[in-house]
């Protein structure tokens, strides 16, 4: 068993076998959000003027707590929610169903990527609005600053089909390697890669609803692309 999408086998798990289309930098070609009826989006946000969004581990961890919380469209702000007893907090989450399903993600020092599906139409935009506003308040309070934190609110693209979805998960998981932050994707703590390998203590993603992944095959599928994706980063840097 290699790597499957829900509609069939991804032949050989290899980029060259799928007939996919890429631009000159190796980026997948997928439609803007207005072109498709699907509800799966690739979402990207960058720090203002290249600013680091996550100066240390505590920032990454807080951001992920906000992600886990706001995907349920809660009535309370996170700062009010954490004042409740643990029992009440757990009960609130049990009674709700998430409004978005997270398929894959990576947090980089100055930007992040999410593959995300909305269960309620239009909630992706609301989710990121609440998430980014909450994180900005946290960041600004810790750093005694004011104003926006992001280069733009979000860039949101609809994913064209399941094969592109599969390849986007790999592109996302290889971001830390391409940027030279780690040698192997499993060394980066702030992505969903270890969930795909079945090695994470944290369960945030619902990728099984969209992709049937054999951990060993997915690891090979991803890591076979490391050198190529690194070379693309060098080319892009040289062209800036």
Backbone as numpy.savetxt, mean C-alpha at the origin, in Angstrom:
# Nx Ny Nz CAx CAy CAz Cx Cy Cz
2.02 -25.28 -8.05 1.16 -24.08 -8.05 2.05 -22.83 -8.05
1.81 -21.95 -8.98 2.62 -20.74 -9.06 1.87 -19.62 -8.37
1.54 -18.58 -9.07 0.79 -17.46 -8.52 -0.48 -17.31 -9.35
-1.62 -17.27 -8.70 -2.89 -17.19 -9.40 -3.58 -15.87 -9.12
-4.31 -15.39 -10.12 -5.36 -14.41 -9.86 -6.65 -15.19 -9.72
-7.70 -14.55 -9.29 -8.96 -15.25 -9.10 -9.55 -15.75 -10.41
-9.13 -15.18 -11.53 -9.69 -15.60 -12.80 -8.80 -16.59 -13.55
-7.64 -16.95 -12.96 -6.81 -17.93 -13.63 -5.35 -17.83 -13.30
-4.56 -18.69 -13.94 -3.13 -18.79 -13.67 -2.36 -17.64 -14.29
-1.44 -17.11 -13.53 -0.46 -16.16 -14.06 0.71 -16.98 -14.58
0.85 -17.14 -15.88 1.78 -18.13 -16.45 3.21 -17.92 -15.99
3.70 -18.89 -15.27 5.11 -18.90 -14.87 5.49 -17.86 -13.84
4.56 -17.00 -13.48 4.89 -15.95 -12.53 5.92 -14.98 -13.06
6.08 -14.92 -14.35 7.15 -14.11 -14.94 6.57 -12.95 -15.73
7.19 -11.79 -15.62 6.70 -10.62 -16.35 6.65 -10.87 -17.85
7.63 -11.54 -18.37 7.69 -11.72 -19.81 6.64 -12.66 -20.37
5.95 -13.40 -19.52 4.99 -14.38 -20.00 3.58 -13.85 -20.12
3.33 -12.64 -19.65 1.96 -12.18 -19.52 1.51 -11.24 -20.63
2.42 -10.77 -21.45 2.04 -9.84 -22.49 1.61 -8.49 -21.95
2.11 -8.14 -20.77 1.71 -6.89 -20.17 2.40 -5.71 -20.84
1.90 -4.51 -20.61 2.45 -3.30 -21.22 3.10 -2.45 -20.14
4.27 -1.89 -20.46 4.99 -1.03 -19.54 5.50 0.20 -20.27
5.65 1.29 -19.53 6.23 2.47 -20.14 7.75 2.34 -20.12
8.46 3.38 -20.57 9.93 3.28 -20.72 10.64 3.12 -19.39
9.97 3.43 -18.27 10.58 3.25 -16.96 10.15 1.93 -16.33
9.39 1.10 -17.04 8.98 -0.18 -16.49 7.75 -0.09 -15.61
7.04 1.06 -15.65 5.85 1.18 -14.83 4.68 0.53 -15.55
3.82 -0.17 -14.81 2.65 -0.76 -15.43 1.75 0.31 -16.01
1.15 0.01 -17.15 0.19 0.92 -17.75 -1.19 0.53 -17.25
-1.81 1.39 -16.50 -3.18 1.13 -16.05 -3.95 2.43 -16.12
-5.28 2.32 -16.16 -6.09 3.48 -16.51 -6.24 4.45 -15.36
-6.55 5.68 -15.69 -6.95 6.65 -14.68 -8.30 6.23 -14.12
-8.65 6.77 -12.95 -9.83 6.30 -12.25 -11.13 6.51 -13.02
-11.17 7.44 -13.95 -12.40 7.70 -14.67 -12.65 6.71 -15.80
-11.68 5.86 -16.10 -11.79 4.99 -17.27 -12.39 3.63 -16.98
-12.48 3.24 -15.73 -12.88 1.89 -15.40 -14.00 1.90 -14.38
-14.74 0.77 -14.32 -15.80 0.62 -13.34 -15.32 -0.11 -12.09
-14.12 -0.68 -12.14 -13.60 -1.42 -11.00 -13.38 -0.50 -9.81
-13.30 -1.09 -8.62 -13.18 -0.28 -7.40 -11.82 -0.45 -6.74
-10.85 -1.06 -7.43 -9.51 -1.24 -6.87 -8.61 -0.10 -7.35
-7.93 0.53 -6.41 -7.12 1.70 -6.72 -5.68 1.52 -6.24
-4.76 2.09 -7.00 -3.39 2.28 -6.56 -3.29 3.73 -6.10
-2.97 3.92 -4.84 -2.95 5.26 -4.23 -1.53 5.59 -3.81
-1.08 6.80 -4.15 0.27 7.25 -3.83 0.19 8.64 -3.20
0.96 8.85 -2.16 1.09 10.18 -1.57 2.55 10.41 -1.19
3.03 11.63 -1.43 4.42 11.98 -1.14 4.48 13.16 -0.17
5.56 13.22 0.58 5.78 14.33 1.48 6.05 15.62 0.74
5.63 16.72 1.30 5.84 18.04 0.70 7.33 18.32 0.53
7.73 18.68 -0.69 9.14 18.99 -0.99 10.08 17.86 -0.61
9.61 16.63 -0.74 10.45 15.48 -0.41 10.63 15.23 1.07
9.85 15.91 1.90 9.96 15.76 3.36 9.72 14.31 3.78
10.48 13.86 4.79 10.23 12.55 5.38 8.91 12.58 6.14
8.03 11.64 5.82 6.76 11.52 6.52 6.90 10.70 7.80
7.94 9.86 7.84 8.11 8.93 8.96 9.55 9.01 9.48
9.84 9.97 10.35 11.21 10.18 10.82 11.78 9.00 11.61
10.94 8.25 12.31 11.44 7.08 13.04 10.32 6.07 13.19
10.61 4.95 13.85 9.67 3.83 13.93 8.34 4.20 14.56
8.34 5.11 15.52 7.09 5.48 16.20 6.10 6.11 15.22
6.61 6.83 14.22 5.73 7.45 13.23 5.11 6.39 12.32
5.93 5.43 11.86 5.39 4.34 11.06 4.29 3.60 11.82
4.57 3.28 13.07 3.62 2.50 13.86 2.32 3.25 14.09
2.42 4.54 14.35 1.20 5.32 14.56 0.39 5.40 13.28
1.05 5.59 12.16 0.35 5.66 10.88 -0.43 4.37 10.62
0.19 3.23 10.90 -0.48 1.96 10.65 -1.65 1.74 11.61
-1.56 2.25 12.81 -2.71 2.19 13.72 -3.87 3.00 13.15
-3.55 4.14 12.56 -4.60 4.97 11.95 -5.21 4.26 10.73
-4.39 3.61 9.93 -4.90 2.86 8.79 -5.89 1.80 9.25
-5.49 1.04 10.25 -6.35 -0.03 10.76 -7.67 0.52 11.31
-7.61 1.69 11.92 -8.80 2.29 12.54 -9.74 2.90 11.52
-9.24 3.74 10.64 -10.12 4.51 9.76 -10.71 3.71 8.61
-10.22 2.51 8.37 -10.85 1.72 7.31 -12.26 1.28 7.67
-12.66 1.45 8.95 -14.01 1.09 9.39 -14.99 2.27 9.37
-14.55 3.44 8.93 -15.38 4.65 8.93 -15.98 4.92 10.31
-15.13 5.06 11.31 -15.62 5.25 12.69 -16.19 6.65 12.89
-17.06 6.77 13.88 -17.63 8.08 14.21 -16.65 8.93 14.99
-15.84 8.29 15.83 -14.93 9.02 16.70 -13.59 9.30 16.02
-12.98 10.42 16.37 -11.58 10.62 16.02 -10.73 9.59 16.75
-9.57 9.31 16.18 -8.69 8.31 16.80 -8.26 8.75 18.20
-8.02 10.04 18.39 -7.59 10.53 19.70 -8.66 10.31 20.77
-9.92 10.31 20.37 -11.00 10.02 21.32 -11.17 8.52 21.50
-10.98 7.78 20.42 -11.12 6.32 20.46 -10.14 5.68 21.43
-8.89 6.13 21.42 -7.88 5.49 22.26 -8.07 5.81 23.75
-8.93 6.74 24.05 -9.24 7.03 25.45 -10.23 6.03 26.03
-10.90 5.28 25.17 -11.88 4.28 25.62 -11.16 3.06 26.19
-11.87 2.28 26.96 -11.29 1.05 27.50 -11.02 0.06 26.37
-10.09 -0.84 26.59 -9.75 -1.83 25.58 -10.95 -2.67 25.20
-11.77 -3.01 26.19 -12.95 -3.84 25.94 -13.93 -3.14 24.99
-14.16 -1.87 25.22 -15.09 -1.11 24.37 -14.51 -0.95 22.97
-13.20 -0.70 22.87 -12.57 -0.55 21.56 -12.70 -1.83 20.75
-12.44 -2.97 21.37 -12.53 -4.25 20.67 -13.95 -4.55 20.24
-14.91 -4.20 21.06 -16.31 -4.43 20.72 -16.74 -3.58 19.53
-16.27 -2.34 19.49 -16.60 -1.45 18.38 -16.11 -2.02 17.05
-14.91 -2.55 17.05 -14.33 -3.10 15.82 -15.05 -4.37 15.40
-15.42 -5.22 16.36 -16.10 -6.48 16.06 -17.44 -6.24 15.39
-18.10 -5.17 15.76 -19.44 -4.91 15.25 -19.45 -4.27 13.87
-18.30 -3.83 13.41 -18.22 -3.14 12.13 -17.54 -3.99 11.07
-17.85 -3.71 9.82 -17.15 -4.30 8.69 -16.34 -3.20 8.01
-15.14 -3.51 7.56 -14.32 -2.46 6.94 -14.95 -1.93 5.67
-14.81 -0.64 5.45 -15.34 0.00 4.24 -14.35 -0.12 3.09
-13.10 -0.43 3.40 -12.09 -0.67 2.36 -11.32 -1.95 2.70
-10.90 -2.65 1.67 -10.01 -3.80 1.83 -8.63 -3.39 1.34
-7.64 -3.60 2.17 -6.26 -3.29 1.79 -5.64 -4.53 1.17
-5.15 -4.40 -0.05 -4.61 -5.53 -0.79 -3.09 -5.60 -0.64
-2.43 -4.47 -0.66 -0.97 -4.39 -0.47 -0.62 -2.96 -0.12
0.54 -2.79 0.53 0.99 -1.44 0.87 2.49 -1.45 1.14
3.07 -0.27 1.06 4.42 -0.04 1.56 4.49 1.40 2.05
5.11 1.59 3.19 5.42 2.93 3.70 6.91 3.16 3.49
7.23 4.20 2.73 8.61 4.61 2.51 8.87 5.86 3.33
10.12 6.23 3.53 10.38 7.41 4.38 9.64 8.66 3.95
9.54 8.92 2.62 8.90 10.17 2.19 7.67 9.98 1.30
7.17 8.74 1.18 5.94 8.51 0.43 5.39 7.14 0.80
4.20 6.85 0.29 3.65 5.51 0.50 2.79 5.10 -0.70
2.60 3.78 -0.83 1.74 3.18 -1.84 0.72 2.28 -1.15
-0.51 2.31 -1.62 -1.54 1.37 -1.20 -2.26 0.83 -2.42
-2.53 -0.47 -2.42 -3.52 -1.07 -3.31 -4.75 -1.32 -2.45
-5.87 -0.76 -2.85 -7.02 -0.74 -1.95 -8.32 -0.88 -2.73
-9.27 -1.60 -2.17 -10.57 -1.82 -2.78 -11.63 -1.24 -1.85
-12.59 -0.54 -2.41 -13.63 0.05 -1.58 -14.88 -0.81 -1.58
-15.40 -1.08 -0.38 -16.66 -1.81 -0.22 -17.85 -0.86 -0.33
-17.65 0.38 0.03 -18.65 1.43 -0.13 -18.15 2.42 -1.16
-18.95 2.67 -2.19 -18.53 3.54 -3.28 -18.13 4.92 -2.77
-16.96 5.35 -3.17 -16.47 6.67 -2.79 -15.72 6.72 -1.48
-15.65 5.60 -0.75 -15.03 5.67 0.57 -13.51 5.76 0.53
-12.88 5.36 -0.56 -11.41 5.47 -0.64 -10.97 6.91 -0.40
-11.65 7.85 -1.05 -11.29 9.26 -0.88 -11.52 9.71 0.56
-12.64 9.32 1.14 -12.94 9.68 2.53 -11.94 9.05 3.48
-11.59 7.79 3.23 -10.63 7.08 4.07 -9.30 7.81 4.12
-8.77 8.17 2.95 -7.48 8.84 2.93 -7.56 10.26 3.47
-8.67 10.92 3.28 -8.84 12.25 3.86 -8.75 12.20 5.38
-9.48 11.26 5.98 -9.47 11.14 7.44 -8.10 10.66 7.93
-7.53 9.70 7.23 -6.22 9.16 7.61 -5.15 10.24 7.56
-5.06 10.97 6.46 -4.00 11.96 6.30 -4.19 13.15 7.22
-5.44 13.57 7.43 -5.69 14.67 8.36 -5.30 14.29 9.78
-5.64 13.07 10.18 -5.31 12.62 11.53 -3.80 12.51 11.70
-3.12 11.96 10.69 -1.67 11.82 10.80 -0.97 13.17 10.78
-1.49 14.12 10.01 -0.91 15.46 9.98 -0.99 16.11 11.36
-2.14 15.97 12.02 -2.26 16.53 13.38 -1.25 15.91 14.32
-1.07 14.60 14.22 -0.10 13.89 15.06 1.32 14.37 14.76
1.67 14.43 13.48 3.01 14.82 13.07 3.31 16.26 13.49
2.37 17.16 13.23 2.59 18.57 13.54 2.71 18.81 15.04
1.91 18.10 15.81 1.98 18.27 17.26 3.34 17.79 17.79
3.83 16.67 17.26 5.12 16.15 17.72 6.28 17.04 17.30
6.13 17.73 16.18 7.23 18.52 15.64 7.01 20.02 15.76
5.96 20.41 16.47 5.65 21.82 16.74 5.65 22.63 15.44
4.91 22.14 14.46 4.80 22.81 13.17 3.33 22.97 12.80
3.09 23.74 11.73 1.74 23.92 11.22 1.76 23.71 9.71
0.58 23.49 9.15 0.46 23.43 7.70 0.43 22.03 7.15
0.36 21.97 5.83 0.22 20.69 5.15 1.51 19.87 5.24
1.36 18.57 5.12 2.49 17.65 5.22 2.78 16.99 3.87
1.83 17.11 2.93 1.88 16.31 1.72 2.03 17.17 0.47
2.68 16.60 -0.53 2.86 17.28 -1.81 1.52 17.46 -2.51
0.65 16.49 -2.32 -0.71 16.53 -2.84 -1.53 15.65 -1.91
-2.84 15.74 -1.98 -3.66 14.92 -1.10 -3.40 13.45 -1.38
-3.89 12.95 -2.51 -3.54 11.60 -2.96 -3.55 11.60 -4.48
-2.76 10.70 -5.06 -2.89 10.37 -6.48 -3.53 8.98 -6.52
-4.60 8.88 -7.27 -5.41 7.66 -7.24 -5.65 7.17 -8.66
-5.29 5.90 -8.91 -5.44 5.29 -10.23 -6.24 4.00 -10.09
-7.11 3.75 -11.05 -7.81 2.47 -11.05 -6.94 1.40 -11.69
-6.97 0.22 -11.13 -6.21 -0.91 -11.65 -7.02 -1.55 -12.78
-6.36 -1.84 -13.88 -7.06 -2.25 -15.09 -7.57 -3.68 -15.02
-6.76 -4.62 -14.51 -7.21 -6.01 -14.42 -6.38 -6.73 -13.38
-6.68 -8.01 -13.21 -6.06 -8.78 -12.13 -4.57 -9.03 -12.36
-4.14 -9.16 -13.62 -2.72 -9.35 -13.87 -1.93 -8.11 -13.46
-2.45 -6.93 -13.76 -1.79 -5.70 -13.33 -1.79 -5.61 -11.81
-2.88 -6.04 -11.21 -2.96 -6.06 -9.75 -1.81 -6.89 -9.18
-1.61 -8.07 -9.72 -0.55 -8.95 -9.25 0.82 -8.29 -9.40
1.09 -7.69 -10.55 2.40 -7.07 -10.78 2.58 -5.82 -9.94
1.51 -5.12 -9.66 1.61 -3.96 -8.79 1.98 -4.35 -7.37
1.49 -5.49 -6.91 1.90 -5.94 -5.56 3.40 -6.13 -5.52
3.96 -6.69 -6.57 5.41 -6.90 -6.61 6.15 -5.57 -6.66
5.71 -4.66 -7.53 6.34 -3.34 -7.62 6.33 -2.64 -6.26
5.20 -2.70 -5.57 5.06 -2.07 -4.26 6.02 -2.70 -3.26
6.07 -4.00 -3.22 6.90 -4.68 -2.24 8.40 -4.51 -2.50
8.75 -4.19 -3.74 10.17 -3.99 -4.07 10.63 -2.55 -3.91
9.73 -1.65 -3.58 10.12 -0.25 -3.42 11.29 -0.04 -2.46
11.30 -0.64 -1.28 12.42 -0.42 -0.35 13.75 -0.93 -0.90
13.71 -2.01 -1.68 14.92 -2.56 -2.28 15.42 -1.63 -3.37
14.50 -1.17 -4.22 14.88 -0.27 -5.32 15.49 1.01 -4.80
15.00 1.47 -3.64 15.50 2.71 -3.05 16.79 2.51 -2.27
17.26 1.28 -2.17 18.52 1.01 -1.46 18.39 1.00 0.05
17.17 0.87 0.56 16.97 0.87 2.01 17.27 -0.49 2.63
17.05 -1.56 1.86 17.32 -2.92 2.31 17.81 -3.73 1.11
18.36 -4.90 1.38 18.81 -5.79 0.31 17.68 -6.69 -0.18
16.80 -7.11 0.74 15.71 -8.01 0.39 14.40 -7.41 0.89
13.28 -7.61 0.19 12.02 -6.99 0.60 11.52 -7.42 1.96
11.85 -8.64 2.38 11.39 -9.11 3.69 12.09 -8.39 4.85
13.17 -7.66 4.56 13.88 -6.92 5.61 13.19 -5.60 5.97
12.26 -5.16 5.13 11.56 -3.89 5.37 10.28 -4.17 6.15
10.18 -3.61 7.35 9.07 -3.92 8.25 7.76 -3.25 7.87
7.84 -2.22 7.05 6.66 -1.37 6.85 6.00 -1.61 5.49
5.76 -2.88 5.20 5.04 -3.25 3.99 4.25 -4.52 4.27
3.46 -4.92 3.29 2.63 -6.12 3.43 3.34 -7.37 2.93
4.61 -7.26 2.56 5.30 -8.40 1.95 5.31 -9.63 2.85
5.59 -9.44 4.13 5.63 -10.59 5.04 4.26 -11.24 5.21
3.20 -10.46 5.05 1.86 -11.06 5.06 1.71 -12.02 3.87
2.21 -11.62 2.72 2.13 -12.47 1.53 2.93 -13.76 1.71
4.00 -13.67 2.50 4.82 -14.86 2.75 4.30 -15.68 3.93
3.26 -15.21 4.59 2.72 -15.92 5.75 3.60 -15.83 6.98
4.42 -14.76 7.06 5.39 -14.64 8.14 5.15 -13.42 9.03
4.01 -12.77 8.89 3.73 -11.56 9.66 2.81 -11.85 10.83
3.11 -11.23 11.97 2.24 -11.33 13.14 1.04 -10.40 12.99
1.16 -9.42 12.12 0.10 -8.44 11.89 -0.71 -8.88 10.68
-2.04 -8.82 10.82 -2.92 -9.17 9.70 -3.76 -7.94 9.36
-3.36 -7.26 8.27 -4.07 -6.06 7.85 -4.68 -6.23 6.46
-4.03 -7.01 5.60 -4.45 -7.11 4.20 -5.46 -8.22 3.96
-6.26 -8.01 2.92 -7.25 -9.00 2.47 -6.92 -9.47 1.06
-5.64 -9.67 0.77 -5.24 -9.99 -0.59 -5.78 -11.33 -1.05
-6.10 -12.23 -0.11 -6.61 -13.56 -0.49 -7.94 -13.47 -1.23
-8.65 -12.39 -1.06 -9.93 -12.23 -1.77 -9.73 -11.95 -3.25
-8.50 -11.58 -3.63 -8.22 -11.16 -5.00 -7.16 -12.01 -5.69
-6.25 -12.58 -4.90 -5.14 -13.35 -5.43 -4.95 -14.62 -4.62
-4.72 -15.72 -5.31 -4.38 -16.97 -4.62 -2.86 -17.10 -4.67
-2.22 -16.92 -3.55 -0.76 -16.80 -3.50 -0.14 -17.95 -2.74
0.74 -18.66 -3.39 1.60 -19.62 -2.72 2.83 -18.85 -2.22
3.09 -18.82 -0.91 4.17 -17.97 -0.39 5.53 -18.19 -1.04
5.92 -19.44 -1.23 7.23 -19.70 -1.84 7.30 -19.21 -3.27
6.22 -19.45 -4.02 6.21 -19.01 -5.41 6.15 -17.50 -5.51
5.39 -16.86 -4.61 5.30 -15.40 -4.64 6.65 -14.78 -4.30
7.37 -15.38 -3.37 8.70 -14.88 -3.01 9.62 -14.92 -4.22
9.60 -16.03 -4.95 10.43 -16.15 -6.15 9.96 -15.15 -7.21
8.66 -15.06 -7.43 8.07 -14.13 -8.39 8.53 -12.70 -8.11
8.60 -12.33 -6.84 8.98 -10.98 -6.45 10.49 -10.78 -6.54
11.25 -11.67 -5.96 12.68 -11.44 -5.84 13.44 -11.66 -7.15
12.83 -12.38 -8.10 13.43 -12.49 -9.42 13.49 -11.15 -10.14
12.73 -10.17 -9.65 12.63 -8.87 -10.30 13.54 -7.81 -9.66
14.25 -8.17 -8.62 15.00 -7.18 -7.85 16.01 -6.42 -8.71
16.86 -7.12 -9.43 17.92 -6.44 -10.19 17.33 -5.54 -11.26
16.28 -5.99 -11.93 15.68 -5.17 -12.98 15.07 -3.90 -12.40
14.35 -4.03 -11.30 13.71 -2.84 -10.73 14.76 -1.86 -10.19
15.85 -2.37 -9.66 16.94 -1.49 -9.22 17.52 -0.72 -10.41
17.69 -1.41 -11.54 18.27 -0.75 -12.72 17.35 0.37 -13.21
16.04 0.18 -13.10 15.11 1.22 -13.52 15.25 2.46 -12.64
15.47 2.26 -11.35 15.64 3.39 -10.44 16.90 4.20 -10.81
17.96 3.49 -11.20 19.18 4.18 -11.60 18.93 5.01 -12.87
18.19 4.44 -13.82 17.88 5.16 -15.06 17.03 6.39 -14.76
16.01 6.22 -13.93 15.14 7.35 -13.60 15.92 8.47 -12.91
16.83 8.09 -12.02 17.63 9.10 -11.32 18.52 9.85 -12.30
19.08 9.15 -13.26 19.97 9.77 -14.23 19.24 10.74 -15.15
17.94 10.49 -15.36 17.15 11.31 -16.28 16.54 12.53 -15.60
16.64 12.63 -14.28 16.04 13.76 -13.57 16.82 15.04 -13.85
